[in-house]
Amino acid sequence: MNVQRFTGRDNRSALDQVRQHMGPDALVLSSRRTGDGIEICATDGLPELAQASTAVAATGTENEIQLAQLKRELASLRATLQQALGERRWQDSAGTSPVVATVAQRLATLGLGRVLSGDLADSVSEAAGLEAAWHAVTHHLIERLNSLSDEELAGFRVKAVIGGSGSGKTRTAEALLQAAASRHAPDQIVVVHCGDQRQETLMTDLAARLNIRQYGAEQHDDLAAILSNCRWAREIIIDTPALSPGRGSQDPVLSLLARQRGGLAAFVTLPANASSDHLREVMVHSRGLPLAGVVTTKVDEASSLGAVIDVVVTEDVALAGRFDLRVERVLPVSGNEMLTNAKRLAKRRLERQANPLKVAV
């Protein structure tokens, strides 16, 4: 795929350069104003995707297999574009000011991806000193890390907890149930178990100990009927099976939760010790659901928080809290706290690299 940048005194002259060098079918990826005028980033390497989109539109059908394939192609294309743009930014860094380059390197050290690091570094004023520029960038990053308070989280009446296998999803659902029990009487709370009803879980045992009414739902219509019949409940906690991104639109969790009424809000658990690719895959897979926030888990096992920060900012989703295993609660977390912890982990990682273990021989 051929990605190039063109600069003109105005938008029209920059677009003329794009057409001249890449033809009328070129795709504009981004544009921004610079000191020299308008800079446009464009590519001409999307023929396969265009043909696939045309074929799907021409048939006029909604074949699930074709749609799933197209979604995978779109996700793959997005990853390729992000990698290409990130590499291009680093290739161009030699021509940028030392302040901008240093800010971008600091953001990368925190664990942020190249694309987000580049976007944030591009906002730095070349006239500003390093510390002023760093302060401005971190302040902007904190502003983009929106978070929910305890009161805001409690205000969601129907909470569905989703996440990948081993993400801490069930423990998070239990914590939300305990919090609901501290606010309401047991007869005002409902727990809905989705999936195999024959299997007892820790969530099942907890609800039984708290004397909370429980229901099971295997299909979309089952859950819709329960939500309709339980309008009297002050809070409803929905425990779901693990997400299966590999199944695409055939994932049972998506079928269960999509287009549900009754104010359903989905909260996705993101383990901080997972790779950025895995976190992004989960978020992209969950886009069709009414996502209300992210709950970070396994923070005590993480060596970096950059991947979580990156996906939360780029996907523009709120931080709903942090599951703390020591107190078994979902604690509120602010953008400032996330960034402070990310700096602490990055510093610790750099110290380990500077002082490798010496093995006596």
Secondary structure by P-SEA (a helix, b strand, c coil): ccccccccccaaaaaaaaaacccccccccccccccccbbbbbbcccaaaaaaaaaaaaaccccaaaaaaaaaaaaaaaaaaaaaaaaaaaaacccccaaaaaaaaaaaaacccaaaaaaaaaaccccccaaaaaaaaaaaaaaacccccccccccccbbbbbbccccaaaaaaaaaaaaaaaccccccbbbbbccccccccaaaaaaaaabbbbbbbccaaaaaaaaaaaccccbbbbbbccccccccccccccccccccccbbbbbbbbcccccaaaaaaaaaaaccccccbbbbccccccccaaaaaaaaaaacccccbbbbccccccccccaaaaaaaaaaaaaaaaaaaaccccccc
